[in-house]
Amino acid sequence: MLYYDIVVIGGGPAGLAAAIEARKNGVKKILIIERDRELGGILQQCIHNGFGLHIFKEELTGPEYAERFIKELITMGIEYKLDTMALEVSDNKVITAMNSTDGILHIQAKAIILAMGCRERTRGAIRIPGTRPAGVLTAGTAQRFVNMEGYMVGKRIVILGSGDIGLIMARRLTLEGADVLAVAELMPYSGGLTRNIVQCLEDYNIPLYLNHTVVNIEGHDRVEAVTIAQVDNKLKSIKGTEKRFECDTLLLSVGLIPENELSKSAGIELDNVTGGPIVNESMETSVEGIFACGNAVHVHDLVDWVTEESKRAGSGAAKYIQGQIESDCKSIKLKGINGVRYVVPHQIRLDNIEQPVELMMRVDNIYKDIKLIIKMNGEVIKEVKRSHVAPGEMESIKLDLSKFTPGDSDGIFIEIVKEEV
Amino acid sequence: MYDITVIGAGVTGTFIARELSKYQLSVLLIDKENDVANGTTKANSAIVHAGFDATEGTLKAKLNVRGNELYEEICKELHVPFKRIGSLVIAFDKQEMETVHELFERGTKNGVPQMELLDKESVLKLENNLSEEIIGALYAKTAGIVGPWELAIALAENALENGVELLLNSPVTEIKKIVGGYCIAAGDRKIECKMIINCAGIHSDDINNLVNSASFEILPNRGEYNLFDKSVGNIVNTIVFRCPSEAGKGVVVMPTVHGNLLIGPTSEYVDSKASFDTTLEGLTSINEHTQHMLKQLSLQSVITSFTGLRAKTRTQDFIIEESKESLGFFNVAGIDSPGLTSAPAIAEYVIELVKRRIENIEIKHDFNPYRRPNIQFMELPDIEKAKLIEKDPSFGRIICRCEHITEGEIVDVIKRKAGARTLDGVKRRARPGSGRCQGGFCAPRVMEILAREQEIDITEVVKCGLDSYILTGKTK
C-alpha cells in the first residue's frame, strides 16, 4: 500500500490546477494518476488558440495552456504517474490502479480529487439509422487522429452536431484540404460558442442546418452518403425535407458526458442533469474527503473556468486534510428553476466560504433580454441582466452571501425572468 | 487436391471445419471476408434455443434439441462464453397463453427437457422487472446464451490447430467440375478439391448456382437490434420472448454473455443481400415492443444498434443435403433460427453425409479438442495480474478504458491462429471498443497495435470489410 495526502485522478487541466492549488495550500505528498501517455488531457489535441483569455489575458493554444501548468507542477515537484489507469476508488479512499512498470497499485489517500474529464456521446446513443461502415467517428477522435497522430480521417465530410469540438474540426479539416459539406444541428440553436460559429463555419462558408438531423447513413465498407432532414418541434424528422450528401465521413459532435465510473465505484451521488457528482462549495462530493472538478462534474465550454473550479477543489481538499473544513454547519441547497437547468455547486456550507461564491449554471434555451434572478427565503437577493443567454454558453454569477442570513430557507433558487421593457 | 473445401466461415462452416479436423482429411476453409464470423454470425440474437419453436419432424426440430445438448461441452473445450440461463415466453392475454400452451406441447413432442408453465406470480418472482400485465409464461430451463462470433472464431482457431487451412479475402466466383472433384476460383486462387460443403449463409444459393441448377432460393430477412450499456444488463436474468402474435413476432429482451442488454429483432424480407442498414421504423418498433414487456426501460442507455440478415428459404426448414446433380457437393443452406443452436448438430449430421462418400474415413488420433482460453486479464486475481505484468509489461497498459482491456490481451488475439486483422476483429475477440465510448478513445491505440504487429502502415488498418479504410492519408 502506498500512502499519499492527496491523489488526483486525471492529469488534464482540472487535475493539474487542483494539484497545484493543493500544493500552494501546503499539502506535501500529492500524486496525479494519468491514463494517457502525457499530462494535459484533451488540451494536447486542441492546437487551435483561444485558451486562457480569462486567466492569462492572452490567447494560447491548448498545448501552450497545458504547458504553463505542467511546468509549474514539475517545478513544485508534484509526483505523477503516466500511462496509469485508476481501476477503482473505494469510499474509504483507497485507489486501485495499474501500469506496466509498477503492476497493480493500492494507494491510500487522505483526500481524493476526481478529475477524469468527459467522453463523447456516440452514434449508438443518438440512434442514427443506416449501415455501420467505417468513416463514422466522433469529432474528438478525429481531432486526435489529425492533430496528434498526423492522419486525415476523410475527404468529404458531414458533421452532425454543432458542439464546440465539431465546429473546431470543421475548420481544421477544411484547412487540411477536406470539403466540409454541412453541419447539421438538431436544435434550433448551436450547442457551441458563438465565436466558434463565426470563426469556424461562417468564415469558411460552411452551411449550418439548424433543426436538422441525420436520418440515414449509406455505404457498406466506408460511408458513401449521409442524408439529413429537418425536424419538427418534437424533434421528429419531416418527410420530404431530406438532403443527401455524397461523402466519405460523418463526424459526430453530439454532446459530452462526464466520466464517472470511478465515482460510482466509490458510491458517490450523481446529479441526473449534469451527469457528474453532486458537489458543495469546496467541490467535495457526497463521500467525505472525495472531491471532484472540471468536466467530470459538469461539461464546461472554457478551460479557464475548469481551472478556476479545480483550484477550489484543490484548496478544498487541502483544507479538508488540514482539518479546516467545517462539515457540521449550516448548509444551504442551490437549485436552478424556470429555464436554469442546473447550478454548481449544489450546496453551500456557509462556514466554509470565502465571499463571494462563484455559481456556474446552464440555461435550457436561447433567451434574449432576460434577468437571472437569485432568490432566497422568497426574496430576490441578486439579479443580473443578460442581453443573450444560450445553452452552449455557461453563465457564471458571483454571489456575496455575507449580507444575508439564510434563516430556515429551503434553498437558493436561480431562475430566468423576462425583462420588462 | 484438398479432400474438402468448406465455403463460408460463419458458425456453421467453422463447426463443420472443426468436426472434419477430427479425421485424416485435408480441409480448406474459405471466406470472402477478411475475417471469420463476418456475416450473420456476427449479428444475431446469440441464443441457444431450447427447441420448442420448430415444427415436429423437421430438421430444425431435430437438430435444435441435439445442438442444445452439445453446447456445454464444446464451449468448455473451446473456452467460449456460454450460460444456460433459461428462457421465458410471456403471454399478455388468453389467446397468447393458448399459444404458450401450444409451444409447451410442441416442445414436449420435440423432446425438449425441463419445461414448465408458469403463472403470473412465478414469472414475476423470476423476473421482477417484467410488466405487471403479463398473465403467464413458458419457462424452458435449457435455453442459453453464447458469444456467437467468439464461438466461430474459437472453432476456426481450433480447426486450424488441428490442421485445417484458412483462406480469407477470397470470394468464390467460379466452380468447375473436374475429374475426381471440383476446381474453385476464389479471389486470385484456384483450388482443387474432391468435395465442397457450401455454408455460404445468405449467399449459399449463389454458390449452389455456380455448379447446380437453382434448386432453392435464399430470401434475406432483416433483423434489427438495440444493444444497451451494462448498467441495465441485469434488468432481466433470462431470455424473455414476447409470445408470437399478430402484435409482434417474438421480440426478445435478454442479457448477453458480456452483461449488456440486447433487444430485438425485427423480421422483414428485404430485396438485397446488402441490406445491412438499421431503420428508424425498425428500431422504434422493437423499442416500443420491449417497453411494453418491461415495467421500465430508458432508451438513454442504448450504446449501439445493428442489423443481421437471416438466410430464410421457402420451405422454412434447413437444407442439408448432397446435390442431386453434383456428387460430393453438399448444401448446408437456409440456416436461419435456430441455426446457431443447431450448428454443432448440423456438423455431426454433415459428417455422416460425408462418410457415405468417403469409405474408411480415418480418425485423427492426435486431434486436440482444447483451445487455450483468451486471456481475460481483469478476471485474474491481483497476484496473477502482477506476475503477468512482470513477465510482459504490455499487460499493465490499459488500452480500452471502458472495458479495461490491456495491450497484452489485444496482442494475443492478433497473434493467435485465425487471429484478428481488423479493428472490428480485435473488438470481437478482446472487446476493446464495445463499451460506453464505442472505441472513441481506444480505436487510435488499437490501430497502432494492429499496424505494429502486422508490420503494415496504420493507414492500411481497416475497420471490418476489405474497403473499410479508416484513415485517408497524412495531414499536410
Interface residues (C-beta under 8 A of the other chain):
Chain A: R35 D83 M85 L87 M98 N99 S100 T101 D102 G103 I104 R119 E120 T122 R123 G124 A125 R127 P129 G130 T131 R132 P133 A134 G135 L137 T138 G140 T141 R144 F145 V146 E149 G150 Y151 M152 V153 G154 K155 E176 G177 V215 N216 I217 E218 H220 D221 R222 S237 D248 E261
Chain B: N226 L227 A274 F276 D277 T278 T279 L280 G282 L283 L299 Q300 V302 I303 T304 S305 F306 D382 K385 A386 I389 E390 P393 S394 F395 G396 R397 I398 R401 C402 H404 R436 C437 Q438 G439 G440 F441 A443 P444 I458 T459 V462 K463 C464 G465 L466 D467 S468 Y469 I470 L471 T472 G473 K474 T475 K476
